[in-house]
């Protein structure tokens, strides 16, 4: 995050929006998110039901998703936690 702040000081303001969009797009590349999801699937703390549900979930994340901050494992854990609360 410090790198982003530093870059914002040296990059012209008119480039902030397109560079930010590019950064968000790179963070949501399905292959990257899929690897993060696979890492979570190997977590022994998940129940069999959670693993089954997680396997069915798409790894595609909309680049403008305000809840996704680049960590797919955390993103999917939060979703599983919300489902757990409603069962």
N, CA, C and O atoms as a GROMACS GRO file, in nm:
protein
  348
    1UNK      N    1   0.082  -0.119   0.000
    1UNK     CA    2   0.000   0.000   0.000
    1UNK      C    3   0.087   0.126   0.000
    1UNK      O    4   0.050   0.227  -0.060
    2UNK      N    5   0.200   0.119   0.066
    2UNK     CA    6   0.291   0.234   0.067
    2UNK      C    7   0.340   0.265  -0.073
    2UNK      O    8   0.358   0.381  -0.110
    3UNK      N    9   0.363   0.160  -0.152
    3UNK     CA   10   0.407   0.180  -0.289
    3UNK      C   11   0.302   0.259  -0.368
    3UNK      O   12   0.337   0.348  -0.446
    4UNK      N   13   0.176   0.226  -0.348
    4UNK     CA   14   0.068   0.297  -0.418
    4UNK      C   15   0.069   0.444  -0.379
    4UNK      O   16   0.055   0.531  -0.465
    5UNK      N   17   0.084   0.472  -0.252
    5UNK     CA   18   0.087   0.612  -0.206
    5UNK      C   19   0.206   0.687  -0.267
    5UNK      O   20   0.193   0.803  -0.306
    6UNK      N   21   0.320   0.620  -0.273
    6UNK     CA   22   0.438   0.682  -0.331
    6UNK      C   23   0.416   0.710  -0.480
    6UNK      O   24   0.448   0.818  -0.529
    7UNK      N   25   0.360   0.612  -0.550
    7UNK     CA   26   0.335   0.630  -0.692
    7UNK      C   27   0.237   0.743  -0.719
    7UNK      O   28   0.252   0.817  -0.816
    8UNK      N   29   0.136   0.757  -0.634
    8UNK     CA   30   0.038   0.863  -0.653
    8UNK      C   31   0.103   1.002  -0.646
    8UNK      O   32   0.056   1.097  -0.708
    9UNK      N   33   0.210   1.012  -0.570
    9UNK     CA   34   0.278   1.141  -0.559
    9UNK      C   35   0.359   1.174  -0.683
    9UNK      O   36   0.376   1.291  -0.716
   10UNK      N   37   0.409   1.072  -0.754
   10UNK     CA   38   0.496   1.098  -0.869
   10UNK      C   39   0.426   1.082  -1.004
   10UNK      O   40   0.474   1.135  -1.105
   11UNK      N   41   0.316   1.010  -1.008
   11UNK     CA   42   0.244   0.988  -1.134
   11UNK      C   43   0.144   1.102  -1.153
   11UNK      O   44   0.077   1.142  -1.058
   12UNK      N   45   0.133   1.154  -1.273
   12UNK     CA   46   0.035   1.261  -1.299
   12UNK      C   47  -0.108   1.218  -1.262
   12UNK      O   48  -0.148   1.104  -1.286
   13UNK      N   49  -0.182   1.311  -1.206
   13UNK     CA   50  -0.317   1.283  -1.157
   13UNK      C   51  -0.408   1.222  -1.264
   13UNK      O   52  -0.492   1.137  -1.233
   14UNK      N   53  -0.392   1.265  -1.388
   14UNK     CA   54  -0.481   1.215  -1.495
   14UNK      C   55  -0.462   1.065  -1.520
   14UNK      O   56  -0.547   1.001  -1.582
   15UNK      N   57  -0.351   1.009  -1.472
   15UNK     CA   58  -0.325   0.865  -1.489
   15UNK      C   59  -0.372   0.781  -1.370
   15UNK      O   60  -0.371   0.659  -1.378
   16UNK      N   61  -0.411   0.844  -1.262
   16UNK     CA   62  -0.451   0.769  -1.142
   16UNK      C   63  -0.566   0.674  -1.169
   16UNK      O   64  -0.558   0.556  -1.134
   17UNK      N   65  -0.673   0.723  -1.232
   17UNK     CA   66  -0.791   0.638  -1.255
   17UNK      C   67  -0.759   0.520  -1.346
   17UNK      O   68  -0.794   0.407  -1.312
   18UNK      N   69  -0.694   0.541  -1.463
   18UNK     CA   70  -0.666   0.424  -1.547
   18UNK      C   71  -0.569   0.325  -1.482
   18UNK      O   72  -0.583   0.204  -1.500
   19UNK      N   73  -0.471   0.376  -1.409
   19UNK     CA   74  -0.378   0.285  -1.341
   19UNK      C   75  -0.449   0.209  -1.229
   19UNK      O   76  -0.422   0.091  -1.208
   20UNK      N   77  -0.538   0.275  -1.158
   20UNK     CA   78  -0.616   0.208  -1.053
   20UNK      C   79  -0.704   0.099  -1.111
   20UNK      O   80  -0.716  -0.009  -1.054
   21UNK      N   81  -0.767   0.127  -1.225
   21UNK     CA   82  -0.851   0.027  -1.292
   21UNK      C   83  -0.767  -0.093  -1.334
   21UNK      O   84  -0.809  -0.207  -1.320
   22UNK      N   85  -0.648  -0.066  -1.386
   22UNK     CA   86  -0.559  -0.174  -1.425
   22UNK      C   87  -0.515  -0.258  -1.307
   22UNK      O   88  -0.507  -0.381  -1.316
   23UNK      N   89  -0.487  -0.193  -1.197
   23UNK     CA   90  -0.448  -0.263  -1.074
   23UNK      C   91  -0.561  -0.352  -1.024
   23UNK      O   92  -0.538  -0.467  -0.986
   24UNK      N   93  -0.683  -0.297  -1.022
   24UNK     CA   94  -0.798  -0.377  -0.978
   24UNK      C   95  -0.821  -0.496  -1.071
   24UNK      O   96  -0.854  -0.605  -1.026
   25UNK      N   97  -0.804  -0.474  -1.202
   25UNK     CA   98  -0.822  -0.582  -1.298
   25UNK      C   99  -0.719  -0.692  -1.274
   25UNK      O  100  -0.754  -0.810  -1.275
   26UNK      N  101  -0.593  -0.656  -1.252
   26UNK     CA  102  -0.488  -0.755  -1.229
   26UNK      C  103  -0.515  -0.838  -1.104
   26UNK      O  104  -0.488  -0.958  -1.102
   27UNK      N  105  -0.568  -0.774  -1.001
   27UNK     CA  106  -0.596  -0.847  -0.876
   27UNK      C  107  -0.709  -0.947  -0.892
   27UNK      O  108  -0.717  -1.042  -0.814
   28UNK      N  109  -0.796  -0.928  -0.991
   28UNK     CA  110  -0.912  -1.016  -1.006
   28UNK      C  111  -0.899  -1.115  -1.121
   28UNK      O  112  -0.999  -1.175  -1.163
   29UNK      N  113  -0.779  -1.134  -1.174
   29UNK     CA  114  -0.760  -1.234  -1.280
   29UNK      C  115  -0.803  -1.370  -1.225
   29UNK      O  116  -0.755  -1.412  -1.120
   30UNK      N  117  -0.895  -1.438  -1.295
   30UNK     CA  118  -0.949  -1.564  -1.243
   30UNK      C  119  -0.844  -1.668  -1.202
   30UNK      O  120  -0.862  -1.736  -1.102
   31UNK      N  121  -0.736  -1.680  -1.277
   31UNK     CA  122  -0.633  -1.778  -1.240
   31UNK      C  123  -0.570  -1.748  -1.106
   31UNK      O  124  -0.542  -1.839  -1.028
   32UNK      N  125  -0.548  -1.622  -1.078
   32UNK     CA  126  -0.489  -1.581  -0.950
   32UNK      C  127  -0.586  -1.610  -0.836
   32UNK      O  128  -0.547  -1.664  -0.732
   33UNK      N  129  -0.712  -1.575  -0.857
   33UNK     CA  130  -0.814  -1.598  -0.754
   33UNK      C  131  -0.835  -1.749  -0.735
   33UNK      O  132  -0.855  -1.795  -0.622
   34UNK      N  133  -0.830  -1.825  -0.844
   34UNK     CA  134  -0.846  -1.971  -0.834
   34UNK      C  135  -0.735  -2.032  -0.748
   34UNK      O  136  -0.762  -2.120  -0.666
   35UNK      N  137  -0.611  -1.986  -0.766
   35UNK     CA  138  -0.500  -2.037  -0.682
   35UNK      C  139  -0.524  -2.005  -0.535
   35UNK      O  140  -0.496  -2.087  -0.448
   36UNK      N  141  -0.576  -1.886  -0.508
   36UNK     CA  142  -0.606  -1.848  -0.370
   36UNK      C  143  -0.717  -1.937  -0.314
   36UNK      O  144  -0.714  -1.977  -0.198
   37UNK      N  145  -0.816  -1.967  -0.398
   37UNK     CA  146  -0.926  -2.054  -0.356
   37UNK      C  147  -0.874  -2.196  -0.328
   37UNK      O  148  -0.915  -2.259  -0.231
   38UNK      N  149  -0.785  -2.246  -0.414
   38UNK     CA  150  -0.728  -2.379  -0.394
   38UNK      C  151  -0.648  -2.386  -0.264
   38UNK      O  152  -0.650  -2.487  -0.194
   39UNK      N  153  -0.577  -2.279  -0.234
   39UNK     CA  154  -0.502  -2.273  -0.108
   39UNK      C  155  -0.599  -2.284   0.011
   39UNK      O  156  -0.570  -2.354   0.108
   40UNK      N  157  -0.711  -2.216   0.002
   40UNK     CA  158  -0.811  -2.223   0.108
   40UNK      C  159  -0.871  -2.363   0.118
   40UNK      O  160  -0.897  -2.411   0.228
   41UNK      N  161  -0.893  -2.428   0.004
   41UNK     CA  162  -0.949  -2.564   0.005
   41UNK      C  163  -0.860  -2.662   0.080
   41UNK      O  164  -0.908  -2.764   0.130
   42UNK      N  165  -0.731  -2.635   0.088
   42UNK     CA  166  -0.640  -2.724   0.160
   42UNK      C  167  -0.637  -2.696   0.310
   42UNK      O  168  -0.566  -2.763   0.385
   43UNK      N  169  -0.713  -2.597   0.355
   43UNK     CA  170  -0.717  -2.561   0.497
   43UNK      C  171  -0.793  -2.669   0.574
   43UNK      O  172  -0.910  -2.693   0.546
   44UNK      N  173  -0.728  -2.734   0.671
   44UNK     CA  174  -0.794  -2.842   0.747
   44UNK      C  175  -0.909  -2.792   0.835
   44UNK      O  176  -0.989  -2.872   0.884
   45UNK      N  177  -0.918  -2.662   0.856
   45UNK     CA  178  -1.025  -2.609   0.942
   45UNK      C  179  -1.161  -2.608   0.871
   45UNK      O  180  -1.264  -2.592   0.937
   46UNK      N  181  -1.163  -2.626   0.738
   46UNK     CA  182  -1.290  -2.626   0.665
   46UNK      C  183  -1.363  -2.759   0.685
   46UNK      O  184  -1.301  -2.865   0.690
   47UNK      N  185  -1.494  -2.751   0.696
   47UNK     CA  186  -1.574  -2.872   0.706
   47UNK      C  187  -1.594  -2.930   0.565
   47UNK      O  188  -1.566  -2.862   0.466
   48UNK      N  189  -1.641  -3.053   0.557
   48UNK     CA  190  -1.666  -3.117   0.428
   48UNK      C  191  -1.771  -3.038   0.350
   48UNK      O  192  -1.758  -3.022   0.228
   49UNK      N  193  -1.873  -2.988   0.418
   49UNK     CA  194  -1.977  -2.910   0.351
   49UNK      C  195  -1.921  -2.779   0.295
   49UNK      O  196  -1.957  -2.737   0.185
   50UNK      N  197  -1.833  -2.715   0.371
   50UNK     CA  198  -1.773  -2.590   0.324
   50UNK      C  199  -1.684  -2.615   0.202
   50UNK      O  200  -1.683  -2.535   0.108
   51UNK      N  201  -1.610  -2.725   0.204
   51UNK     CA  202  -1.526  -2.759   0.089
   51UNK      C  203  -1.611  -2.783  -0.035
   51UNK      O  204  -1.579  -2.736  -0.144
   52UNK      N  205  -1.719  -2.856  -0.018
   52UNK     CA  206  -1.808  -2.885  -0.130
   52UNK      C  207  -1.866  -2.756  -0.188
   52UNK      O  208  -1.868  -2.737  -0.310
   53UNK      N  209  -1.911  -2.668  -0.101
   53UNK     CA  210  -1.967  -2.541  -0.145
   53UNK      C  211  -1.860  -2.455  -0.214
   53UNK      O  212  -1.886  -2.395  -0.319
   54UNK      N  213  -1.742  -2.450  -0.157
   54UNK     CA  214  -1.634  -2.369  -0.212
   54UNK      C  215  -1.591  -2.419  -0.350
   54UNK      O  216  -1.556  -2.340  -0.438
   55UNK      N  217  -1.594  -2.550  -0.369
   55UNK     CA  218  -1.558  -2.606  -0.501
   55UNK      C  219  -1.657  -2.561  -0.609
   55UNK      O  220  -1.620  -2.547  -0.725
   56UNK      N  221  -1.782  -2.538  -0.570
   56UNK     CA  222  -1.886  -2.499  -0.666
   56UNK      C  223  -1.884  -2.350  -0.699
   56UNK      O  224  -1.940  -2.308  -0.801
   57UNK      N  225  -1.821  -2.270  -0.615
   57UNK     CA  226  -1.820  -2.125  -0.632
   57UNK      C  227  -1.723  -2.083  -0.743
   57UNK      O  228  -1.612  -2.135  -0.751
   58UNK      N  229  -1.766  -1.992  -0.826
   58UNK     CA  230  -1.681  -1.940  -0.934
   58UNK      C  231  -1.566  -1.859  -0.876
   58UNK      O  232  -1.578  -1.797  -0.770
   59UNK      N  233  -1.454  -1.860  -0.947
   59UNK     CA  234  -1.338  -1.782  -0.906
   59UNK      C  235  -1.337  -1.644  -0.972
   59UNK      O  236  -1.241  -1.568  -0.956
   60UNK      N  237  -1.441  -1.612  -1.044
   60UNK     CA  238  -1.449  -1.482  -1.111
   60UNK      C  239  -1.502  -1.378  -1.014
   60UNK      O  240  -1.608  -1.394  -0.955
   61UNK      N  241  -1.426  -1.272  -0.997
   61UNK     CA  242  -1.466  -1.164  -0.907
   61UNK      C  243  -1.469  -1.036  -0.989
   61UNK      O  244  -1.374  -1.005  -1.061
   62UNK      N  245  -1.576  -0.962  -0.977
   62UNK     CA  246  -1.590  -0.836  -1.047
   62UNK      C  247  -1.485  -0.739  -0.996
   62UNK      O  248  -1.469  -0.723  -0.875
   63UNK      N  249  -1.413  -0.674  -1.088
   63UNK     CA  250  -1.302  -0.587  -1.046
   63UNK      C  251  -1.347  -0.470  -0.961
   63UNK      O  252  -1.266  -0.411  -0.890
   64UNK      N  253  -1.474  -0.435  -0.967
   64UNK     CA  254  -1.525  -0.325  -0.885
   64UNK      C  255  -1.587  -0.371  -0.754
   64UNK      O  256  -1.648  -0.291  -0.684
   65UNK      N  257  -1.572  -0.498  -0.720
   65UNK     CA  258  -1.628  -0.551  -0.596
   65UNK      C  259  -1.557  -0.484  -0.478
   65UNK      O  260  -1.438  -0.505  -0.455
   66UNK      N  261  -1.630  -0.405  -0.404
   66UNK     CA  262  -1.573  -0.330  -0.294
   66UNK      C  263  -1.531  -0.414  -0.175
   66UNK      O  264  -1.458  -0.367  -0.088
   67UNK      N  265  -1.576  -0.540  -0.170
   67UNK     CA  266  -1.539  -0.627  -0.059
   67UNK      C  267  -1.412  -0.707  -0.087
   67UNK      O  268  -1.355  -0.768   0.003
   68UNK      N  269  -1.368  -0.707  -0.212
   68UNK     CA  270  -1.249  -0.782  -0.249
   68UNK      C  271  -1.130  -0.688  -0.252
   68UNK      O  272  -1.131  -0.586  -0.322
   69UNK      N  273  -1.027  -0.724  -0.176
   69UNK     CA  274  -0.909  -0.638  -0.167
   69UNK      C  275  -0.782  -0.712  -0.208
   69UNK      O  276  -0.672  -0.679  -0.162
   70UNK      N  277  -0.797  -0.813  -0.295
   70UNK     CA  278  -0.680  -0.881  -0.347
   70UNK      C  279  -0.646  -1.013  -0.279
   70UNK      O  280  -0.555  -1.083  -0.324
   71UNK      N  281  -0.716  -1.048  -0.174
   71UNK     CA  282  -0.688  -1.173  -0.102
   71UNK      C  283  -0.808  -1.266  -0.117
   71UNK      O  284  -0.905  -1.256  -0.041
   72UNK      N  285  -0.800  -1.356  -0.215
   72UNK     CA  286  -0.911  -1.447  -0.242
   72UNK      C  287  -0.943  -1.539  -0.126
   72UNK      O  288  -1.060  -1.568  -0.100
   73UNK      N  289  -0.841  -1.586  -0.054
   73UNK     CA  290  -0.865  -1.674   0.060
   73UNK      C  291  -0.952  -1.602   0.163
   73UNK      O  292  -1.050  -1.659   0.213
   74UNK      N  293  -0.918  -1.480   0.195
   74UNK     CA  294  -0.996  -1.404   0.292
   74UNK      C  295  -1.137  -1.379   0.239
   74UNK      O  296  -1.234  -1.392   0.313
   75UNK      N  297  -1.147  -1.343   0.113
   75UNK     CA  298  -1.276  -1.314   0.050
   75UNK      C  299  -1.370  -1.434   0.062
   75UNK      O  300  -1.486  -1.419   0.100
   76UNK      N  301  -1.320  -1.554   0.029
   76UNK     CA  302  -1.403  -1.674   0.036
   76UNK      C  303  -1.432  -1.714   0.181
   76UNK      O  304  -1.541  -1.764   0.210
   77UNK      N  305  -1.335  -1.694   0.272
   77UNK     CA  306  -1.359  -1.725   0.414
   77UNK      C  307  -1.473  -1.641   0.470
   77UNK      O  308  -1.557  -1.691   0.545
   78UNK      N  309  -1.476  -1.514   0.433
   78UNK     CA  310  -1.583  -1.425   0.481
   78UNK      C  311  -1.718  -1.475   0.430
   78UNK      O  312  -1.816  -1.475   0.504
   79UNK      N  313  -1.722  -1.517   0.304
   79UNK     CA  314  -1.846  -1.572   0.248
   79UNK      C  315  -1.891  -1.696   0.321
   79UNK      O  316  -2.009  -1.711   0.353
   80UNK      N  317  -1.797  -1.786   0.349
   80UNK     CA  318  -1.831  -1.908   0.422
   80UNK      C  319  -1.878  -1.876   0.563
   80UNK      O  320  -1.970  -1.939   0.615
   81UNK      N  321  -1.816  -1.777   0.625
   81UNK     CA  322  -1.855  -1.736   0.759
   81UNK      C  323  -1.998  -1.684   0.761
   81UNK      O  324  -2.075  -1.714   0.852
   82UNK      N  325  -2.033  -1.604   0.659
   82UNK     CA  326  -2.168  -1.550   0.651
   82UNK      C  327  -2.271  -1.663   0.633
   82UNK      O  328  -2.379  -1.658   0.692
   83UNK      N  329  -2.236  -1.763   0.554
   83UNK     CA  330  -2.327  -1.877   0.534
   83UNK      C  331  -2.342  -1.954   0.664
   83UNK      O  332  -2.452  -1.996   0.699
   84UNK      N  333  -2.232  -1.974   0.736
   84UNK     CA  334  -2.235  -2.044   0.863
   84UNK      C  335  -2.331  -1.977   0.962
   84UNK      O  336  -2.402  -2.045   1.036
   85UNK      N  337  -2.333  -1.844   0.962
   85UNK     CA  338  -2.419  -1.769   1.054
   85UNK      C  339  -2.568  -1.789   1.023
   85UNK      O  340  -2.652  -1.777   1.112
   86UNK      N  341  -2.599  -1.818   0.897
   86UNK     CA  342  -2.739  -1.830   0.857
   86UNK      C  343  -2.789  -1.974   0.849
   86UNK      O  344  -2.896  -2.000   0.794
   87UNK      N  345  -2.712  -2.066   0.902
   87UNK     CA  346  -2.754  -2.207   0.898
   87UNK      C  347  -2.814  -2.249   1.030
   87UNK      O  348  -2.854  -2.364   1.045
   0.00000   0.00000   0.00000
